[in-house]
Amino acid sequence: MNPEERSVLHKVLWVLIALILLALVFAAAYLIANNLLDVFWPSSPLPPLVRFLLTVLLGFILFALLALAGTCVGRWHRSKEGGRGRVGMDTLLLDAMDRIAHGDFDVSITPVGYGVYTEVIDAINRMAQQLGTMEGLRQDFISNVSHEIQSPLTSISGFAKLLQDQDASLTPQQRTHYLGIIEAESKRLSKLSDNLMKLSSLESQSTPLNRREYRLDQQLQSVILMLEPQWQAKQLEVEAELAPATCNGDEELLAQVWVNLLGNAIKFTPAGGSLRVTLHAQKDGHNLVRITDNGIGIAPEAQMHIFERFYKVDKARERAAGGNGLGLSLTKKILELHGARIDVHSALKEGSTFTVGL
């Protein structure tokens, strides 16, 4: 029996019980009224029909008085208990909200038996649960940012101290190498700061999208050419199939999407590998962009997390490549603001394909 059927059955049973109680009370009232007539008019010459009607009338009056008395007693009892309940419930709710205000989100009130307070209790429980989740995310965010900042700062501090040591017999090549590491770690910090500011701005939507109509195929071609020094350095074979297509969106933000996706494809494709970028205009007006590489690929269990902030499939490899785990998060957020979708299909040692539908 499902909950709805059970609820209907309970209502029917309560109606039957109420009717039975009503019949019993009226029968008792009728008997009492009939006995009163026998006491006050024992030898009454009243006709049987008149006596019956008077008995019924007196029964109704007595029944009404009994019902009125029961109602009054019930209301008095409920008001007394409700007053005590309200005082206790007010204290409980105020205590729960005070704990939440002081940062204690481990609040859970059982809503059973509190009547009109049930919805308020449910709302407080949901608020405490969501605030607790947000607090956990905040702590993770602070921890991740601290870790990402601490790592390059440690490298910069260590190599700067080494270069300042006059007693250290460093060759010019070693000094150049250490200075290069300091420069790379400084750029990594700058990129981290820039990505955090962009994410914060996009999530708060403090900066509206600067939408306009532009040629998407030309933008993709420009990004490929802009990244030419990177894929040429690894001797990658790059193939582009870009059908003429227009896009209505924020050109600068969408350029960041293609830079991130192509940059990752270049970064995680071994030397001598290949990249393929395709753009097709769909009949429904959507543009489909695919960026495919034959690089290291992504494990199935990691694919569901790659768009999370600070998530890195291979932390050692990401750190060596200068990544901070924010590029794909930023990419997904920009596409969400444009009402677009992004999907990934990948297999280890076979490469990855990122598909964007605009």
C-alpha positions as CSV (number, residue, x, y, z in Angstrom):
1,M,0.0,0.0,0.0
2,N,1.5,3.3,-1.1
3,P,1.5,6.5,1.2
4,E,-1.5,8.0,-0.6
5,E,-3.7,5.0,-0.2
6,R,-2.7,4.7,3.5
7,S,-3.6,8.4,4.0
8,V,-7.1,7.9,2.4
9,L,-7.6,4.8,4.6
10,H,-6.7,6.7,7.8
11,K,-9.2,9.4,6.9
12,V,-12.0,6.9,6.3
13,L,-11.3,5.2,9.6
14,W,-11.3,8.5,11.5
15,V,-14.7,9.4,9.8
16,L,-16.2,6.1,10.9
17,I,-14.9,6.5,14.4
18,A,-16.3,10.0,14.6
19,L,-19.7,8.8,13.4
20,I,-19.8,5.9,15.9
21,L,-18.9,8.3,18.8
22,L,-21.5,10.8,17.6
23,A,-24.2,8.0,17.6
24,L,-23.2,6.9,21.1
25,V,-23.2,10.4,22.5
26,F,-26.6,11.2,20.9
27,A,-28.0,7.9,22.2
28,A,-26.8,8.7,25.7
29,A,-28.3,12.3,25.4
30,Y,-31.6,10.9,24.2
31,L,-31.8,8.4,27.2
32,I,-30.9,11.1,29.7
33,A,-33.6,13.5,28.2
34,N,-36.2,10.7,28.3
35,N,-35.4,10.0,31.9
36,L,-35.7,13.7,32.8
37,L,-39.3,13.7,31.4
38,D,-40.1,10.7,33.5
39,V,-38.8,12.5,36.6
40,F,-40.5,15.8,36.1
41,W,-43.7,14.6,34.4
42,P,-44.3,11.1,35.6
43,S,-48.0,11.1,34.8
44,S,-47.9,13.4,31.9
45,P,-50.9,13.3,29.7
46,L,-48.7,14.3,26.7
47,P,-49.5,12.3,23.5
48,P,-46.7,9.8,22.6
49,L,-45.8,11.8,19.4
50,V,-45.4,15.1,21.4
51,R,-43.4,13.2,24.1
52,F,-41.1,11.8,21.4
53,L,-40.5,15.2,19.8
54,L,-39.8,16.8,23.2
55,T,-37.4,13.9,24.0
56,V,-35.6,14.4,20.7
57,L,-35.4,18.1,21.3
58,L,-34.1,17.8,24.8
59,G,-31.6,15.2,23.5
60,F,-30.3,17.6,20.8
61,I,-30.0,20.3,23.5
62,L,-28.1,18.1,25.9
63,F,-25.9,16.8,23.0
64,A,-25.1,20.4,22.0
65,L,-24.2,21.3,25.6
66,L,-22.0,18.2,25.9
67,A,-20.3,19.0,22.6
68,L,-19.8,22.7,23.6
69,A,-18.3,21.7,26.9
70,G,-16.0,19.2,25.3
71,T,-14.8,21.8,22.8
72,C,-14.1,24.4,25.5
73,V,-12.2,21.9,27.6
74,G,-10.2,20.8,24.5
75,R,-9.3,24.4,23.5
76,W,-8.3,25.2,27.1
77,H,-6.1,22.1,27.2
78,R,-4.5,22.8,23.8
79,S,-3.9,26.4,24.6
80,K,-2.2,25.4,27.9
81,E,-0.1,22.8,26.3
82,G,0.5,24.9,23.2
83,G,1.8,27.8,25.4
84,R,4.3,25.5,27.0
85,G,5.1,24.0,23.6
86,R,5.6,27.4,22.0
87,V,7.9,28.5,24.8
88,G,10.0,25.3,24.5
89,M,10.0,25.5,20.6
90,D,10.9,29.1,20.6
91,T,13.9,28.4,22.8
92,L,14.9,25.4,20.6
93,L,14.7,27.4,17.4
94,L,16.5,30.4,18.9
95,D,19.2,28.1,20.2
96,A,19.6,26.5,16.8
97,M,19.9,29.8,15.0
98,D,22.3,31.1,17.6
99,R,24.6,28.1,17.0
100,I,24.4,28.6,13.2
101,A,25.3,32.3,13.7
102,H,28.4,31.3,15.7
103,G,29.6,28.9,12.9
104,D,28.3,25.6,14.3
105,F,26.4,24.1,11.4
106,D,26.0,20.6,13.0
107,V,22.4,21.5,13.7
108,S,19.6,19.0,13.2
109,I,16.1,19.3,14.7
110,T,13.6,16.4,14.5
111,P,10.4,17.9,13.0
112,V,8.1,15.2,14.2
113,G,5.2,16.4,16.4
114,Y,5.7,20.2,16.1
115,G,2.7,21.0,13.9
116,V,3.0,24.4,12.4
117,Y,6.7,24.6,13.3
118,T,7.5,21.7,10.9
119,E,8.2,23.9,7.9
120,V,10.3,26.3,9.9
121,I,12.3,23.4,11.3
122,D,12.8,21.9,7.8
123,A,14.1,25.3,6.6
124,I,16.6,25.6,9.5
125,N,17.8,22.1,8.9
126,R,18.3,22.7,5.2
127,M,20.1,26.0,5.9
128,A,22.4,24.4,8.4
129,Q,23.2,21.6,5.9
130,Q,23.9,23.9,3.0
131,L,26.0,26.3,5.1
132,G,28.0,23.3,6.4
133,T,28.6,22.2,2.8
134,M,29.7,25.8,1.9
135,E,32.0,25.9,4.9
136,G,33.6,22.6,3.8
137,L,34.1,24.0,0.3
138,R,35.6,27.2,1.7
139,Q,38.1,25.3,3.8
140,D,39.1,23.2,0.9
141,F,39.5,26.3,-1.3
142,I,41.7,28.0,1.3
143,S,43.8,24.8,1.7
144,N,44.2,24.4,-2.1
145,V,45.1,28.1,-2.6
146,S,47.6,28.0,0.3
147,H,49.2,24.9,-1.2
148,E,49.4,26.3,-4.7
149,I,50.9,29.5,-3.4
150,Q,53.3,27.9,-0.9
151,S,54.9,25.6,-3.5
152,P,56.3,28.3,-5.9
153,L,57.1,30.6,-3.0
154,T,59.3,27.9,-1.5
155,S,61.1,27.4,-4.8
156,I,61.6,31.2,-5.3
157,S,62.8,31.7,-1.7
158,G,65.2,28.7,-1.8
159,F,66.8,29.5,-5.2
160,A,67.0,33.2,-4.4
161,K,68.8,32.4,-1.1
162,L,71.2,30.1,-3.0
163,L,72.0,32.8,-5.6
164,Q,72.8,35.2,-2.8
165,D,75.2,32.8,-1.1
166,Q,78.6,34.2,-2.0
167,D,80.3,31.0,-0.8
168,A,78.3,28.8,-3.2
169,S,80.5,28.0,-6.2
170,L,77.8,28.2,-8.9
171,T,78.6,28.1,-12.6
172,P,77.0,30.7,-15.0
173,Q,74.9,27.9,-16.4
174,Q,73.6,27.0,-12.9
175,R,72.8,30.6,-12.1
176,T,70.9,30.9,-15.4
177,H,69.0,27.7,-14.6
178,Y,68.0,28.9,-11.1
179,L,67.0,32.3,-12.4
180,G,64.9,30.6,-15.0
181,I,63.1,28.6,-12.3
182,I,62.5,31.7,-10.2
183,E,61.0,33.4,-13.3
184,A,58.8,30.4,-14.2
185,E,57.5,30.1,-10.6
186,S,56.8,33.9,-10.5
187,K,54.7,33.5,-13.7
188,R,52.9,30.6,-12.2
189,L,52.0,32.7,-9.2
190,S,50.8,35.5,-11.5
191,K,48.7,33.1,-13.5
192,L,47.2,31.6,-10.4
193,S,46.2,35.1,-9.2
194,D,44.8,36.1,-12.6
195,N,42.7,32.9,-12.8
196,L,41.4,33.3,-9.3
197,M,40.3,36.9,-10.0
198,K,38.6,35.8,-13.3
199,L,36.8,33.0,-11.5
200,S,35.7,35.3,-8.7
201,S,34.5,37.9,-11.2
202,L,32.6,35.3,-13.3
203,E,30.9,33.6,-10.3
204,S,29.8,36.9,-8.8
205,Q,28.7,38.0,-12.3
206,S,30.0,41.5,-11.4
207,T,31.1,42.0,-15.0
208,P,28.4,41.4,-17.6
209,L,29.1,39.5,-20.8
210,N,30.1,41.7,-23.7
211,R,28.2,39.8,-26.4
212,R,28.6,40.5,-30.0
213,E,28.5,38.7,-33.3
214,Y,31.9,37.6,-34.7
215,R,33.5,34.9,-36.8
216,L,34.3,31.9,-34.7
217,D,36.4,30.2,-37.3
218,Q,38.7,33.2,-37.5
219,Q,39.1,33.3,-33.7
220,L,40.1,29.6,-33.6
221,Q,42.6,30.1,-36.4
222,S,44.1,33.1,-34.5
223,V,44.4,31.1,-31.3
224,I,46.1,28.2,-33.2
225,L,48.6,30.6,-34.7
226,M,49.2,32.3,-31.4
227,L,50.1,29.0,-29.8
228,E,52.4,28.0,-32.7
229,P,55.6,28.4,-30.7
230,Q,54.4,25.9,-28.2
231,W,53.3,23.2,-30.6
232,Q,56.3,23.8,-32.9
233,A,58.7,23.4,-30.0
234,K,57.2,19.8,-29.5
235,Q,57.1,19.2,-33.3
236,L,53.3,18.5,-33.1
237,E,51.3,18.0,-36.3
238,V,48.3,20.3,-36.1
239,E,45.4,19.9,-38.4
240,A,42.5,22.4,-38.6
241,E,39.1,22.0,-40.3
242,L,37.2,25.2,-39.7
243,A,34.0,25.8,-41.5
244,P,32.9,29.4,-41.7
245,A,30.7,30.1,-38.7
246,T,29.5,33.1,-36.6
247,C,29.1,33.2,-32.8
248,N,27.2,35.5,-30.5
249,G,29.2,35.8,-27.3
250,D,32.0,37.5,-25.4
251,E,34.9,37.2,-27.8
252,E,37.6,37.8,-25.2
253,L,36.2,35.2,-22.7
254,L,35.7,32.6,-25.4
255,A,39.2,33.1,-26.7
256,Q,40.3,32.2,-23.1
257,V,38.3,28.9,-23.6
258,W,40.2,27.9,-26.8
259,V,43.6,29.0,-25.3
260,N,42.9,26.7,-22.2
261,L,41.8,23.7,-24.2
262,L,44.4,24.0,-26.9
263,G,47.1,24.7,-24.3
264,N,46.2,21.6,-22.4
265,A,46.2,19.5,-25.6
266,I,49.7,20.7,-26.4
267,K,50.9,20.3,-22.8
268,F,49.8,16.7,-22.5
269,T,50.7,15.5,-26.0
270,P,54.2,13.9,-26.3
271,A,56.7,15.3,-28.8
272,G,55.9,14.3,-32.3
273,G,52.2,13.8,-31.6
274,S,49.2,15.3,-33.4
275,L,46.3,17.7,-32.7
276,R,43.1,18.2,-34.6
277,V,40.7,21.2,-34.3
278,T,37.4,21.1,-36.1
279,L,34.5,23.5,-36.3
280,H,31.1,22.6,-37.8
281,A,27.9,24.7,-38.0
282,Q,24.8,22.7,-37.1
283,K,21.4,23.0,-38.8
284,D,19.9,24.2,-35.5
285,G,22.2,27.2,-35.4
286,H,24.7,25.7,-32.9
287,N,28.4,25.5,-33.5
288,L,30.3,22.3,-32.6
289,V,34.0,22.7,-31.8
290,R,36.2,19.6,-31.2
291,I,39.8,19.6,-30.0
292,T,41.4,16.2,-30.3
293,D,44.9,15.0,-29.3
294,N,46.7,11.7,-29.1
295,G,48.3,12.5,-25.8
296,I,48.4,10.7,-22.4
297,G,44.6,10.7,-22.0
298,I,42.5,10.8,-18.8
299,A,41.4,7.9,-16.7
300,P,37.6,7.3,-16.6
301,E,37.4,7.9,-12.8
302,A,39.2,11.3,-13.2
303,Q,37.0,12.6,-16.1
304,M,34.1,13.5,-13.8
305,H,36.5,15.7,-11.7
306,I,38.6,17.6,-14.2
307,F,36.3,20.6,-14.2
308,E,36.6,21.0,-10.4
309,R,38.8,23.8,-9.1
310,F,42.4,22.8,-8.3
311,Y,41.8,19.2,-9.4
312,K,44.8,17.7,-11.1
313,V,44.9,14.3,-12.8
314,D,48.7,14.1,-12.2
315,K,49.9,16.6,-9.7
316,A,53.6,16.0,-10.4
317,R,53.1,16.4,-14.1
318,E,50.9,19.5,-13.7
319,R,53.4,21.2,-11.4
320,A,56.2,20.5,-13.9
321,A,54.1,22.0,-16.7
322,G,53.2,25.0,-14.6
323,G,49.5,24.2,-14.1
324,N,47.4,25.2,-11.2
325,G,44.2,23.2,-11.7
326,L,42.0,26.2,-12.5
327,G,42.1,26.3,-16.4
328,L,39.3,23.8,-17.0
329,S,37.2,25.3,-14.1
330,L,37.5,28.7,-15.7
331,T,36.6,27.2,-19.1
332,K,33.5,25.5,-17.9
333,K,32.3,28.6,-16.1
334,I,32.7,30.8,-19.2
335,L,30.8,28.3,-21.3
336,E,28.0,28.0,-18.7
337,L,27.6,31.8,-18.8
338,H,27.1,31.5,-22.6
339,G,24.6,28.6,-22.2
340,A,27.1,26.3,-23.8
341,R,28.1,22.7,-22.9
342,I,31.4,20.9,-22.9
343,D,32.0,17.2,-23.0
344,V,35.1,15.1,-22.8
345,H,35.9,11.6,-24.2
346,S,39.2,10.2,-23.3
347,A,41.2,7.0,-22.7
348,L,44.6,6.5,-21.2
349,K,47.5,6.5,-23.7
350,E,45.0,7.1,-26.5
351,G,44.3,10.9,-26.2
352,S,41.4,13.1,-25.4
353,T,38.6,14.9,-27.3
354,F,36.9,18.0,-25.8
355,T,33.6,18.9,-27.6
356,V,32.1,22.3,-27.1
357,G,28.5,23.1,-28.3
358,L,27.9,26.9,-28.6
